Amino acid sequence: MSRERPTFDEAFWQQPVYGFDQTSKAAWLLPRLYQLHSWHLQQCPAYQQLQRRFVAEQPGKPVPWQAWHDCIPLHVRLFKEYELRSVPAEQVIKVLTSSGTSSAKVSRILLDSETASAQAKALVRIMQHWLGKERLPMLIIDHPNVIRDRASFSARGAGIQGMQIFGRQLCYALNDDLSPNWPALDDWLARHQGGPILVFGFTFMVWQWLQALAQQGRQLDLSQGVLVHGGGWKKLQQLAVNNQQFKQQVRQLTGMARVHNFYGMVEQVGSVFVECEHGHLHSPAFAEVVIRRAGDLAPLPVGEEGVIQVLSALPLSYPGHSILTEDRGRILGQDDCPCGRPGRYFSVLGRVARAEQRGCSDTVAVTAGEQHAVAL
């Protein structure tokens, strides 16, 4: 098993963001994922301990992964329980934290400069595909203090900071108490309404902002704009608001027809899955999804609902390359989306029911020919 540190060389960044058919992508990405797995086994004692019962190969006798379901996932909640780090502590330059209440544990993702740079570069390449290379006037549906701590970012802060590079003449639409900042919005609209703009926010906060517009009787002309949003669907589902209704409200109150939901998480910043014009989430070159059955984590075929596993070629400073989420989804198809983009596309259906969630004290046995999520 190689101790060589994976690199982000020129060939890595020359790969087409959405140009791989599924066979070509597997040939390129699977060896990279196995290389990351080998690296973290050598560099992260906690990862090595977690994997000990589940890894068949021995040092010097590599058994490269042959299929997506070979990629052994860590349960996402392990990042709340353990410090998972594959670089010396002094090389950590930033700590990302997941959203959570003051009483809840949060994930802590430790980044070195190379990993942070790679995640930012991947995000740029993915989003430029959808937004173009021109920086647009940007309306952020949040408050400015959400990114005030540059040493430790929440998921919202990290997302906003990452997206700011696509905008200029930024305007935060909310006050610190999350109420609408109407004076700031009116000033910004006086300069940019009717022209091309970028709007970004997390889904539930965008919805709340839309409701405030409706209550005020405001009708904005953002018809030349594009909205990028993600996260927060659980709260909207509780309000019986689906994706189609969300888009209808956006169009009615702002005129925006271009709306791109995205799926991503703080544990894999940079590996975002963006929704195409047909409402399908697409896997970029640097990432992939697998759907597993909730009971035994067996891989599921196209069309069947299960637990989402996310794969990423980016994490070097922590073992976040293969993660079992707490979200449900299904693969809709591969290499045949009506939008014309090759590769795998899928949908997210909501959170896993509590009865199906594995506790961090559970151990999942390995059956013959099948790899399972590692959970203590």
Order of alpha helices (4+ residues) and beta strands (2+ residues): alpha-alpha-alpha-beta-alpha-beta-beta-alpha-beta-beta-alpha-beta-alpha-beta-alpha-beta-alpha-alpha-beta-beta-beta-beta-beta-beta-beta
